[in-house]
Amino acid sequence: MEIIFFQLPKNDGENHIHGGIGTDMKVWNFKLKIPIKNLKLIFSFFDSDGDNGYPGNMKLHVTYKQIMKIMCHISLKRLVIN
């Protein structure tokens, strides 16, 4: 078995935190679903191989779901695609 090291960009002094630099500044796709109850707003983003130093492609999904009139449920998912 070969060990491969990847150098990720430093974004907190000498450290790499929160997935890198700029993902929050990119244009994400979104869908608005308006069922009878529980409004949903779904954001998605495709991060290509090598972006921010990470190997492999990755899909990110963030879902905001209204629960009743005063609550919001947030769901984060990622799918790594080799």
C-alpha positions as CSV (number, residue, x, y, z in Angstrom):
1,M,0.0,0.0,0.0
2,E,1.3,3.4,-1.0
3,I,0.8,6.4,1.3
4,I,0.0,9.6,-0.5
5,F,0.1,13.0,1.2
6,F,-1.8,16.0,0.0
7,Q,-0.9,19.6,0.9
8,L,-4.0,21.6,1.7
9,P,-3.9,25.4,1.6
10,K,-3.4,27.0,5.0
11,N,-6.3,29.3,5.9
12,D,-5.9,29.6,9.7
13,G,-2.2,30.4,10.4
14,E,-0.4,27.1,9.9
15,N,-3.6,25.1,9.8
16,H,-6.3,24.1,7.2
17,I,-9.9,24.4,8.6
18,H,-13.5,24.2,7.3
19,G,-12.8,22.7,3.9
20,G,-10.5,25.3,2.4
21,I,-10.6,28.7,0.8
22,G,-13.4,30.1,-1.3
23,T,-16.2,27.4,-1.3
24,D,-18.4,29.9,0.5
25,M,-17.8,32.5,-2.3
26,K,-18.6,30.2,-5.3
27,V,-22.0,30.2,-7.1
28,W,-24.1,27.3,-5.8
29,N,-27.2,25.8,-7.6
30,F,-30.5,26.0,-5.7
31,K,-34.0,24.6,-5.8
32,L,-37.0,25.9,-3.9
33,K,-39.6,23.3,-3.1
34,I,-43.0,24.5,-2.0
35,P,-45.2,21.6,-0.8
36,I,-48.3,22.1,1.2
37,K,-46.2,22.0,4.4
38,N,-42.5,22.3,5.1
39,L,-41.0,24.7,2.6
40,K,-37.5,23.5,1.5
41,L,-34.5,25.4,0.0
42,I,-31.8,23.1,-1.3
43,F,-28.3,24.4,-2.3
44,S,-25.9,22.1,-4.2
45,F,-22.3,22.5,-5.4
46,F,-19.9,20.3,-7.4
47,D,-16.2,20.6,-6.1
48,S,-13.9,19.2,-8.8
49,D,-10.8,17.0,-8.2
50,G,-7.9,19.0,-6.8
51,D,-9.9,22.0,-5.7
52,N,-8.5,23.3,-2.4
53,G,-6.0,20.5,-2.6
54,Y,-8.5,17.7,-2.0
55,P,-8.3,14.5,-4.2
56,G,-11.5,13.4,-6.0
57,N,-14.7,15.0,-7.0
58,M,-17.3,16.0,-4.4
59,K,-21.0,17.0,-4.4
60,L,-22.2,19.2,-1.5
61,H,-25.8,19.6,-0.5
62,V,-27.3,22.0,2.1
63,T,-31.0,21.8,2.8
64,Y,-33.0,24.4,4.8
65,K,-36.4,23.0,5.8
66,Q,-39.1,25.0,7.4
67,I,-40.7,23.2,10.4
68,M,-44.0,24.8,11.4
69,K,-43.8,28.6,11.2
70,I,-40.9,29.4,13.6
71,M,-38.4,26.6,13.2
72,C,-35.8,25.7,10.5
73,H,-33.9,22.4,10.2
74,I,-30.5,22.5,8.4
75,S,-29.1,19.4,6.8
76,L,-25.6,19.1,5.3
77,K,-24.5,16.2,3.1
78,R,-21.5,15.5,1.0
79,L,-20.8,12.8,-1.5
80,V,-17.3,11.9,-2.6
81,I,-17.1,10.7,-6.2
82,N,-13.9,8.8,-7.2
